[in-house]
Amino acid sequence: MAERIRCAHILVEKQSTANEVLAKLAKGEPFEKLAGEYSVDGSRKRGGDLGFFGRGMMVKEFEKAAFALEKGQTSGLVKTQFGYHIIKRLE
């Protein structure tokens, strides 16, 4: 089991916006491009890249979804107190 993983995310406030982003990802639009356009946090400048993190560093819902992903896999919607996340595991 990985102790530390590297993920990127797209964080939006509305579920409707998150669904729009998921649809664009399904059509093949680049994750990094969509993170730069849609994400409402500072990671947008890095294509959503959050860097490496270990267990206990993120809110529970985010952590559970992120650690369940395989390298290169993208999650569905993950709701936290911050909004709706789409998470991509990078490493």
TORPA-185684 format. One record per atom (N, C-alpha, C): residue number from 1; residue in one letter; chain; atom name; x, y negated, z. Coordinates in nm, 3 decimals. Each point is the difference from the previous one (the first is absolute). Example, Ala and Ser with C-alpha at 12.3 -4.5 7.8 and 13.67 -1.06 7.14 Angstrom:
[1; 'A'; 'A'; 'N'; [1.319; 0.569; 0.780]]
[1; 'A'; 'A'; 'CA'; [-0.089; -0.119; 0.000]]
[1; 'A'; 'A'; 'C'; [0.090; -0.120; 0.000]]
[2; 'S'; 'A'; 'N'; [-0.035; -0.105; -0.072]]
[2; 'S'; 'A'; 'CA'; [0.082; -0.119; 0.006]]
[2; 'S'; 'A'; 'C'; [-0.077; -0.109; 0.073]]
END
This chain:
[1; 'M'; 'A'; 'N'; [0.084; 0.119; 0.000]]
[1; 'M'; 'A'; 'CA'; [-0.084; -0.119; 0.000]]
[1; 'M'; 'A'; 'C'; [0.088; -0.125; 0.000]]
[2; 'A'; 'A'; 'N'; [-0.032; -0.094; -0.083]]
[2; 'A'; 'A'; 'CA'; [0.078; -0.121; -0.012]]
[2; 'A'; 'A'; 'C'; [-0.010; -0.084; 0.127]]
[3; 'E'; 'A'; 'N'; [0.114; -0.050; 0.045]]
[3; 'E'; 'A'; 'CA'; [0.001; -0.089; 0.117]]
[3; 'E'; 'A'; 'C'; [-0.025; -0.145; -0.043]]
[4; 'R'; 'A'; 'N'; [0.051; -0.033; -0.117]]
[4; 'R'; 'A'; 'CA'; [-0.018; -0.135; -0.055]]
[4; 'R'; 'A'; 'C'; [-0.037; 0.013; -0.146]]
[5; 'I'; 'A'; 'N'; [-0.093; -0.082; -0.042]]
[5; 'I'; 'A'; 'CA'; [-0.040; -0.002; -0.140]]
[5; 'I'; 'A'; 'C'; [0.001; -0.144; -0.051]]
[6; 'R'; 'A'; 'N'; [-0.001; -0.012; -0.130]]
[6; 'R'; 'A'; 'CA'; [-0.004; -0.133; -0.062]]
[6; 'R'; 'A'; 'C'; [-0.126; -0.007; -0.084]]
[7; 'C'; 'A'; 'N'; [-0.079; -0.103; 0.023]]
[7; 'C'; 'A'; 'CA'; [-0.126; -0.016; -0.071]]
[7; 'C'; 'A'; 'C'; [-0.016; -0.143; -0.049]]
[8; 'A'; 'A'; 'N'; [-0.088; -0.013; -0.096]]
[8; 'A'; 'A'; 'CA'; [-0.047; -0.131; -0.044]]
[8; 'A'; 'A'; 'C'; [-0.151; 0.001; 0.021]]
[9; 'H'; 'A'; 'N'; [-0.060; -0.118; 0.009]]
[9; 'H'; 'A'; 'CA'; [-0.144; -0.004; 0.012]]
[9; 'H'; 'A'; 'C'; [-0.056; -0.123; -0.069]]
[10; 'I'; 'A'; 'N'; [-0.127; 0.007; -0.023]]
[10; 'I'; 'A'; 'CA'; [-0.077; -0.115; -0.047]]
[10; 'I'; 'A'; 'C'; [-0.105; -0.020; 0.107]]
[11; 'L'; 'A'; 'N'; [-0.002; -0.117; 0.060]]
[11; 'L'; 'A'; 'CA'; [-0.095; -0.032; 0.107]]
[11; 'L'; 'A'; 'C'; [-0.096; -0.108; -0.049]]
[12; 'V'; 'A'; 'N'; [-0.128; 0.031; 0.005]]
[12; 'V'; 'A'; 'CA'; [-0.103; -0.097; -0.039]]
[12; 'V'; 'A'; 'C'; [-0.105; -0.008; 0.111]]
[13; 'E'; 'A'; 'N'; [-0.079; -0.106; -0.002]]
[13; 'E'; 'A'; 'CA'; [-0.099; -0.020; 0.106]]
[13; 'E'; 'A'; 'C'; [-0.133; 0.068; -0.028]]
[14; 'K'; 'A'; 'N'; [-0.039; 0.012; -0.127]]
[14; 'K'; 'A'; 'CA'; [-0.132; 0.052; -0.035]]
[14; 'K'; 'A'; 'C'; [0.009; 0.137; -0.065]]
[15; 'Q'; 'A'; 'N'; [-0.094; 0.086; 0.034]]
[15; 'Q'; 'A'; 'CA'; [-0.004; 0.134; -0.059]]
[15; 'Q'; 'A'; 'C'; [-0.022; -0.008; -0.150]]
[16; 'S'; 'A'; 'N'; [-0.079; -0.097; -0.045]]
[16; 'S'; 'A'; 'CA'; [-0.025; -0.013; -0.144]]
[16; 'S'; 'A'; 'C'; [0.129; -0.031; -0.075]]
[17; 'T'; 'A'; 'N'; [0.084; -0.083; 0.058]]
[17; 'T'; 'A'; 'CA'; [0.130; -0.032; -0.061]]
[17; 'T'; 'A'; 'C'; [0.089; 0.124; -0.001]]
[18; 'A'; 'A'; 'N'; [-0.001; 0.075; 0.109]]
[18; 'A'; 'A'; 'CA'; [0.080; 0.122; 0.009]]
[18; 'A'; 'A'; 'C'; [-0.042; 0.101; -0.107]]
[19; 'N'; 'A'; 'N'; [-0.131; 0.012; -0.021]]
[19; 'N'; 'A'; 'CA'; [-0.049; 0.092; -0.103]]
[19; 'N'; 'A'; 'C'; [0.042; -0.046; -0.140]]
[20; 'E'; 'A'; 'N'; [0.001; -0.131; -0.021]]
[20; 'E'; 'A'; 'CA'; [0.046; -0.056; -0.129]]
[20; 'E'; 'A'; 'C'; [0.147; 0.036; -0.024]]
[21; 'V'; 'A'; 'N'; [0.082; -0.012; 0.105]]
[21; 'V'; 'A'; 'CA'; [0.141; 0.034; -0.010]]
[21; 'V'; 'A'; 'C'; [0.018; 0.149; -0.028]]
[22; 'L'; 'A'; 'N'; [-0.075; 0.085; 0.070]]
[22; 'L'; 'A'; 'CA'; [0.008; 0.144; -0.024]]
[22; 'L'; 'A'; 'C'; [-0.034; 0.033; -0.145]]
[23; 'A'; 'A'; 'N'; [-0.100; -0.067; -0.055]]
[23; 'A'; 'A'; 'CA'; [-0.039; 0.025; -0.139]]
[23; 'A'; 'A'; 'C'; [0.113; -0.038; -0.095]]
[24; 'K'; 'A'; 'N'; [0.068; -0.111; 0.028]]
[24; 'K'; 'A'; 'CA'; [0.111; -0.043; -0.085]]
[24; 'K'; 'A'; 'C'; [0.118; 0.097; 0.011]]
[25; 'L'; 'A'; 'N'; [0.024; 0.051; 0.120]]
[25; 'L'; 'A'; 'CA'; [0.106; 0.100; 0.018]]
[25; 'L'; 'A'; 'C'; [-0.033; 0.125; -0.080]]
[26; 'A'; 'A'; 'N'; [-0.126; 0.041; 0.002]]
[26; 'A'; 'A'; 'CA'; [-0.044; 0.120; -0.073]]
[26; 'A'; 'A'; 'C'; [0.018; -0.016; -0.150]]
[27; 'K'; 'A'; 'N'; [-0.004; -0.125; -0.048]]
[27; 'K'; 'A'; 'CA'; [0.020; -0.027; -0.143]]
[27; 'K'; 'A'; 'C'; [0.148; -0.012; -0.035]]
[28; 'G'; 'A'; 'N'; [0.086; 0.011; 0.101]]
[28; 'G'; 'A'; 'CA'; [0.144; -0.001; -0.026]]
[28; 'G'; 'A'; 'C'; [0.072; -0.130; 0.024]]
[29; 'E'; 'A'; 'N'; [-0.068; -0.099; 0.057]]
[29; 'E'; 'A'; 'CA'; [0.070; -0.126; 0.029]]
[29; 'E'; 'A'; 'C'; [0.102; 0.024; 0.111]]
[30; 'P'; 'A'; 'N'; [0.116; -0.065; -0.007]]
[30; 'P'; 'A'; 'CA'; [0.106; 0.024; 0.098]]
[30; 'P'; 'A'; 'C'; [-0.039; -0.046; 0.141]]
[31; 'F'; 'A'; 'N'; [0.030; 0.086; 0.097]]
[31; 'F'; 'A'; 'CA'; [-0.029; -0.029; 0.140]]
[31; 'F'; 'A'; 'C'; [0.063; -0.133; 0.042]]
[32; 'E'; 'A'; 'N'; [0.127; -0.018; -0.035]]
[32; 'E'; 'A'; 'CA'; [0.074; -0.119; 0.043]]
[32; 'E'; 'A'; 'C'; [-0.064; -0.128; -0.055]]
[33; 'K'; 'A'; 'N'; [-0.044; 0.005; -0.124]]
[33; 'K'; 'A'; 'CA'; [-0.064; -0.116; -0.062]]
[33; 'K'; 'A'; 'C'; [-0.130; -0.034; 0.073]]
[34; 'L'; 'A'; 'N'; [-0.080; 0.102; 0.029]]
[34; 'L'; 'A'; 'CA'; [-0.128; -0.023; 0.068]]
[34; 'L'; 'A'; 'C'; [0.022; -0.048; 0.143]]
[35; 'A'; 'A'; 'N'; [0.104; 0.049; 0.067]]
[35; 'A'; 'A'; 'CA'; [0.031; -0.048; 0.134]]
[35; 'A'; 'A'; 'C'; [0.031; -0.149; -0.003]]
[36; 'G'; 'A'; 'N'; [0.077; -0.042; -0.100]]
[36; 'G'; 'A'; 'CA'; [0.034; -0.141; -0.014]]
[36; 'G'; 'A'; 'C'; [-0.121; -0.087; -0.028]]
[37; 'E'; 'A'; 'N'; [-0.097; 0.054; -0.072]]
[37; 'E'; 'A'; 'CA'; [-0.120; -0.076; -0.035]]
[37; 'E'; 'A'; 'C'; [-0.104; -0.003; 0.111]]
[38; 'Y'; 'A'; 'N'; [-0.018; 0.111; 0.069]]
[38; 'Y'; 'A'; 'CA'; [-0.114; 0.016; 0.091]]
[38; 'Y'; 'A'; 'C'; [0.031; -0.003; 0.149]]
[39; 'S'; 'A'; 'N'; [0.115; 0.049; 0.040]]
[39; 'S'; 'A'; 'CA'; [0.027; 0.018; 0.143]]
[39; 'S'; 'A'; 'C'; [0.000; -0.133; 0.073]]
[40; 'V'; 'A'; 'N'; [-0.054; 0.001; 0.121]]
[40; 'V'; 'A'; 'CA'; [-0.013; -0.124; 0.077]]
[40; 'V'; 'A'; 'C'; [0.108; -0.015; 0.107]]
[41; 'D'; 'A'; 'N'; [0.101; 0.087; -0.001]]
[41; 'D'; 'A'; 'CA'; [0.107; -0.015; 0.098]]
[41; 'D'; 'A'; 'C'; [0.133; -0.028; -0.068]]
[42; 'G'; 'A'; 'N'; [0.102; -0.022; 0.080]]
[42; 'G'; 'A'; 'CA'; [0.131; -0.039; -0.052]]
[42; 'G'; 'A'; 'C'; [0.069; 0.104; -0.087]]
[43; 'S'; 'A'; 'N'; [-0.040; 0.126; 0.010]]
[43; 'S'; 'A'; 'CA'; [0.064; 0.104; -0.080]]
[43; 'S'; 'A'; 'C'; [-0.029; -0.017; -0.149]]
[44; 'R'; 'A'; 'N'; [-0.095; -0.081; -0.034]]
[44; 'R'; 'A'; 'CA'; [-0.035; -0.021; -0.141]]
[44; 'R'; 'A'; 'C'; [0.120; -0.048; -0.081]]
[45; 'K'; 'A'; 'N'; [0.090; -0.074; 0.064]]
[45; 'K'; 'A'; 'CA'; [0.119; -0.052; -0.069]]
[45; 'K'; 'A'; 'C'; [0.098; 0.111; -0.037]]
[46; 'R'; 'A'; 'N'; [-0.015; 0.117; 0.066]]
[46; 'R'; 'A'; 'CA'; [0.088; 0.115; -0.025]]
[46; 'R'; 'A'; 'C'; [-0.078; 0.113; -0.065]]
[47; 'G'; 'A'; 'N'; [-0.107; -0.031; -0.068]]
[47; 'G'; 'A'; 'CA'; [-0.080; 0.104; -0.064]]
[47; 'G'; 'A'; 'C'; [-0.070; 0.090; 0.100]]
[48; 'G'; 'A'; 'N'; [-0.022; -0.053; 0.119]]
[48; 'G'; 'A'; 'CA'; [-0.067; 0.076; 0.105]]
[48; 'G'; 'A'; 'C'; [0.093; 0.082; 0.087]]
[49; 'D'; 'A'; 'N'; [0.129; 0.001; -0.030]]
[49; 'D'; 'A'; 'CA'; [0.097; 0.084; 0.072]]
[49; 'D'; 'A'; 'C'; [0.009; -0.040; 0.147]]
[50; 'L'; 'A'; 'N'; [-0.025; 0.097; 0.088]]
[50; 'L'; 'A'; 'CA'; [0.007; -0.022; 0.145]]
[50; 'L'; 'A'; 'C'; [0.132; 0.049; 0.058]]
[51; 'G'; 'A'; 'N'; [0.083; 0.062; -0.082]]
[51; 'G'; 'A'; 'CA'; [0.125; 0.056; 0.049]]
[51; 'G'; 'A'; 'C'; [-0.024; 0.129; 0.076]]
[52; 'F'; 'A'; 'N'; [0.102; 0.043; 0.075]]
[52; 'F'; 'A'; 'CA'; [-0.008; 0.124; 0.077]]
[52; 'F'; 'A'; 'C'; [-0.063; -0.028; 0.136]]
[53; 'F'; 'A'; 'N'; [-0.080; 0.096; 0.046]]
[53; 'F'; 'A'; 'CA'; [-0.056; -0.009; 0.135]]
[53; 'F'; 'A'; 'C'; [-0.021; 0.140; 0.055]]
[54; 'G'; 'A'; 'N'; [-0.004; 0.008; 0.131]]
[54; 'G'; 'A'; 'CA'; [-0.021; 0.127; 0.067]]
[54; 'G'; 'A'; 'C'; [-0.137; 0.005; 0.065]]
[55; 'R'; 'A'; 'N'; [-0.028; 0.112; 0.060]]
[55; 'R'; 'A'; 'CA'; [-0.128; 0.017; 0.070]]
[55; 'R'; 'A'; 'C'; [-0.008; -0.100; 0.116]]
[56; 'G'; 'A'; 'N'; [-0.120; -0.053; 0.022]]
[56; 'G'; 'A'; 'CA'; [-0.022; -0.094; 0.109]]
[56; 'G'; 'A'; 'C'; [0.025; -0.145; -0.037]]
[57; 'M'; 'A'; 'N'; [0.041; -0.025; -0.124]]
[57; 'M'; 'A'; 'CA'; [0.031; -0.137; -0.041]]
[57; 'M'; 'A'; 'C'; [-0.115; -0.069; -0.072]]
[58; 'M'; 'A'; 'N'; [-0.095; 0.077; -0.048]]
[58; 'M'; 'A'; 'CA'; [-0.115; -0.054; -0.073]]
[58; 'M'; 'A'; 'C'; [-0.129; 0.035; 0.076]]
[59; 'V'; 'A'; 'N'; [-0.109; -0.067; -0.032]]
[59; 'V'; 'A'; 'CA'; [-0.126; 0.035; 0.064]]
[59; 'V'; 'A'; 'C'; [-0.037; 0.143; -0.037]]
[60; 'K'; 'A'; 'N'; [-0.074; 0.067; 0.088]]
[60; 'K'; 'A'; 'CA'; [-0.025; 0.145; -0.012]]
[60; 'K'; 'A'; 'C'; [-0.057; 0.041; -0.135]]
[61; 'E'; 'A'; 'N'; [-0.101; -0.070; -0.050]]
[61; 'E'; 'A'; 'CA'; [-0.063; 0.039; -0.126]]
[61; 'E'; 'A'; 'C'; [0.100; -0.005; -0.115]]
[62; 'F'; 'A'; 'N'; [0.080; -0.104; -0.002]]
[62; 'F'; 'A'; 'CA'; [0.101; -0.018; -0.105]]
[62; 'F'; 'A'; 'C'; [0.105; 0.111; 0.012]]
[63; 'E'; 'A'; 'N'; [0.051; 0.021; 0.120]]
[63; 'E'; 'A'; 'CA'; [0.103; 0.102; 0.021]]
[63; 'E'; 'A'; 'C'; [-0.047; 0.139; -0.041]]
[64; 'K'; 'A'; 'N'; [-0.120; 0.035; 0.040]]
[64; 'K'; 'A'; 'CA'; [-0.053; 0.132; -0.032]]
[64; 'K'; 'A'; 'C'; [-0.007; 0.021; -0.151]]
[65; 'A'; 'A'; 'N'; [-0.050; -0.100; -0.072]]
[65; 'A'; 'A'; 'CA'; [-0.011; 0.010; -0.145]]
[65; 'A'; 'A'; 'C'; [0.138; 0.002; -0.067]]
[66; 'A'; 'A'; 'N'; [0.090; -0.087; 0.046]]
[66; 'A'; 'A'; 'CA'; [0.132; -0.011; -0.062]]
[66; 'A'; 'A'; 'C'; [0.080; 0.129; 0.015]]
[67; 'F'; 'A'; 'N'; [0.001; 0.059; 0.120]]
[67; 'F'; 'A'; 'CA'; [0.078; 0.121; 0.023]]
[67; 'F'; 'A'; 'C'; [-0.063; 0.122; -0.066]]
[68; 'A'; 'A'; 'N'; [-0.127; -0.008; -0.039]]
[68; 'A'; 'A'; 'CA'; [-0.065; 0.112; -0.069]]
[68; 'A'; 'A'; 'C'; [0.032; 0.003; -0.149]]
[69; 'L'; 'A'; 'N'; [0.052; -0.111; -0.053]]
[69; 'L'; 'A'; 'CA'; [0.030; -0.009; -0.143]]
[69; 'L'; 'A'; 'C'; [0.130; 0.071; -0.035]]
[70; 'E'; 'A'; 'N'; [0.007; 0.052; -0.121]]
[70; 'E'; 'A'; 'CA'; [0.125; 0.052; -0.055]]
[70; 'E'; 'A'; 'C'; [0.071; -0.115; -0.071]]
[71; 'K'; 'A'; 'N'; [0.129; 0.012; -0.020]]
[71; 'K'; 'A'; 'CA'; [0.077; -0.102; -0.072]]
[71; 'K'; 'A'; 'C'; [-0.063; -0.024; -0.136]]
[72; 'G'; 'A'; 'N'; [-0.026; -0.128; -0.032]]
[72; 'G'; 'A'; 'CA'; [-0.059; -0.039; -0.128]]
[72; 'G'; 'A'; 'C'; [-0.151; -0.002; -0.001]]
[73; 'Q'; 'A'; 'N'; [-0.063; 0.052; 0.105]]
[73; 'Q'; 'A'; 'CA'; [-0.146; 0.008; 0.007]]
[73; 'Q'; 'A'; 'C'; [-0.058; -0.131; 0.053]]
[74; 'T'; 'A'; 'N'; [-0.121; -0.033; -0.047]]
[74; 'T'; 'A'; 'CA'; [-0.071; -0.120; 0.043]]
[74; 'T'; 'A'; 'C'; [-0.128; 0.042; 0.071]]
[75; 'S'; 'A'; 'N'; [-0.030; -0.070; 0.108]]
[75; 'S'; 'A'; 'CA'; [-0.119; 0.031; 0.080]]
[75; 'S'; 'A'; 'C'; [-0.126; -0.058; -0.064]]
[76; 'G'; 'A'; 'N'; [-0.112; 0.038; 0.056]]
[76; 'G'; 'A'; 'CA'; [-0.126; -0.070; -0.026]]
[76; 'G'; 'A'; 'C'; [-0.005; -0.119; 0.095]]
[77; 'L'; 'A'; 'N'; [-0.119; -0.048; 0.029]]
[77; 'L'; 'A'; 'CA'; [-0.013; -0.114; 0.091]]
[77; 'L'; 'A'; 'C'; [0.024; 0.043; 0.144]]
[78; 'V'; 'A'; 'N'; [0.077; -0.081; 0.071]]
[78; 'V'; 'A'; 'CA'; [0.025; 0.023; 0.142]]
[78; 'V'; 'A'; 'C'; [-0.040; -0.128; 0.073]]
[79; 'K'; 'A'; 'N'; [-0.105; 0.009; 0.082]]
[79; 'K'; 'A'; 'CA'; [-0.049; -0.119; 0.071]]
[79; 'K'; 'A'; 'C'; [0.068; -0.011; 0.136]]
[80; 'T'; 'A'; 'N'; [0.052; -0.119; 0.029]]
[80; 'T'; 'A'; 'CA'; [0.056; -0.031; 0.131]]
[80; 'T'; 'A'; 'C'; [-0.057; -0.134; 0.044]]
[81; 'Q'; 'A'; 'N'; [0.044; -0.046; 0.116]]
[81; 'Q'; 'A'; 'CA'; [-0.046; -0.131; 0.049]]
[81; 'Q'; 'A'; 'C'; [0.048; -0.114; -0.089]]
[82; 'F'; 'A'; 'N'; [0.097; 0.026; -0.088]]
[82; 'F'; 'A'; 'CA'; [0.054; -0.104; -0.087]]
[82; 'F'; 'A'; 'C'; [-0.073; -0.009; -0.133]]
[83; 'G'; 'A'; 'N'; [-0.075; 0.104; -0.036]]
[83; 'G'; 'A'; 'CA'; [-0.071; 0.002; -0.128]]
[83; 'G'; 'A'; 'C'; [0.009; 0.137; -0.062]]
[84; 'Y'; 'A'; 'N'; [0.004; 0.002; -0.134]]
[84; 'Y'; 'A'; 'CA'; [0.004; 0.125; -0.076]]
[84; 'Y'; 'A'; 'C'; [0.137; 0.014; -0.065]]
[85; 'H'; 'A'; 'N'; [0.062; 0.113; 0.026]]
[85; 'H'; 'A'; 'CA'; [0.135; 0.028; -0.053]]
[85; 'H'; 'A'; 'C'; [-0.011; 0.108; -0.108]]
[86; 'I'; 'A'; 'N'; [0.085; -0.012; -0.099]]
[86; 'I'; 'A'; 'CA'; [0.030; 0.109; -0.093]]
[86; 'I'; 'A'; 'C'; [0.150; 0.021; 0.018]]
[87; 'I'; 'A'; 'N'; [0.038; 0.120; 0.036]]
[87; 'I'; 'A'; 'CA'; [0.137; 0.029; 0.039]]
[87; 'I'; 'A'; 'C'; [0.066; 0.091; -0.104]]
[88; 'K'; 'A'; 'N'; [0.124; -0.033; -0.032]]
[88; 'K'; 'A'; 'CA'; [0.078; 0.086; -0.090]]
[88; 'K'; 'A'; 'C'; [0.126; 0.040; 0.074]]
[89; 'R'; 'A'; 'N'; [0.025; 0.131; 0.008]]
[89; 'R'; 'A'; 'CA'; [0.123; 0.047; 0.066]]
[89; 'R'; 'A'; 'C'; [0.113; -0.003; -0.101]]
[90; 'L'; 'A'; 'N'; [0.104; -0.072; 0.034]]
[90; 'L'; 'A'; 'CA'; [0.115; -0.016; -0.089]]
[90; 'L'; 'A'; 'C'; [0.109; 0.101; 0.030]]
[91; 'E'; 'A'; 'N'; [0.033; 0.021; 0.127]]
[91; 'E'; 'A'; 'CA'; [0.105; 0.096; 0.040]]
[91; 'E'; 'A'; 'C'; [-0.039; 0.064; 0.131]]
END
